[in-house]
Amino acid sequence: MEHSIISSIGYSSQSGKKSENNITNLDTTEEALSFQILSENDRTTKFRKQYYQTVSDLKWNDYKWQIANRISTLKELSTFLSLKDEELKAMDKETTHCPFAITPYYLSIIDLEDKESAIRKTMVPSINELIISEGECEDPLSEEESSPIPSIVHRYPDRVLFLTTAFCSCYCRYCTRSHMVDGHTQSLKEHWEDGFKYIREHKEIRDVIISGGDPLTLSDNEIDYLLSNIYSIEHVEMVRIGTKVPMVLPQRITDNLINIFRKYRPLYLSIHATHPDEITIESSIAINKIADSGVVMGSQTVLLKGVNDNEVIMRELMHKLLKVRIRPYYLYQCDPIIGSKHFRTSVERGKEIIHSLRGYTSGYAIPQYVIDAPKGGGKIPLLPSYYKDSDENNIYLYNYEGKEYAYPDKKRIT
């Protein structure tokens, strides 16, 4: 437990260079015993034939190989994409607000010929990130002010956010924690033990959200260690893990990891889902394995201009999530991090999208639209207005079609 997450996966994200560690020799790893080759979507098959012809199925479906071979430089990315001017300028800069890295798998599901591809916009840096607009800041949710110790954010009375790693397999350009990802100065043991101690000492905490970075980039032993320590705390009733791994690195969902999940109840996964294209054969298999293990899954989606701010796309995403047993949970208004203006829609647009779902699809397919209020105000739900008026006997409501209805609600006369 004395090593950092970077060394545990055999990749130095600080230097951007592949490690010399022999992490692709699956026969020598415990996880190889439960490894299964996933089925493959057509776009990935075509991509592999063009760019990774000499890479075996065994390596391609090894999550450690995927992480060790992330694309993280302009030279590497230019092999696959004809970059737009705004992308070239951004990739040529040494300092954007967030590091760049993408797994070969996640790059393979992007339409490489479409320069306006939705997933591409969320992954490839844009020069627009260097434009700082009014109201933007590095830590818009003021998480640091709610952090009694580096590993814990304690904003709500009965729950805490446990920041367990600063590493992600892919870096989203709109990340709320872009100011802290890809860097970890404290050893994991010290970092985590401080967190365990804090949770033990605060008996009001009944809900622990394990986040980062992405906790599922940790090794199996590290995930097991985290969960066993948290579940050993008597007053903790539930644990949630926030992750995007099933979408960007489905190979990580090995049988060994599933067996670890089965040991802990109740366990919840909040899966970051952005676009319907992420629901591939590979991610569907991984997600259904998680569901079969008894883990309850909900989705978290950020509303992004030019990516998913469209009624048809949003409905398709929510329907696909339900089909793989992920319950749509939150639709977030994009946080005002530095350089995010080009991603942020109006709040009115978000309400319109929710209105387009209500009544036109299953209630289960409708996430709660929220703003995570700046300066630590917490999540505030937003809804289209269905309330019109009231009198002494009734309240008057609009339904999803705009028709008016009265509901008996006699006022007390005092």
Helices and strands as residue ranges (DSSP letters): H 5-8, E 11-12, E 17-18, G 26-28, G 30-34, H 42-51, H 57-60, H 63-68, H 74-78, H 85-92, H 104-108, H 118-123, G 127-130, G 144-146, E 152-156, E 159-163, H 188-201, E 207-211, G 215-217, H 220-231, E 238-243, H 245-248, G 250-252, H 255-262, E 267-272, G 276-278, H 281-292, E 296-303, H 311-323, E 327-333, G 341-343, H 347-357, G 363-365, E 368-373, G 374-376, E 378-381, E 387-390, E 394-398, E 404-408
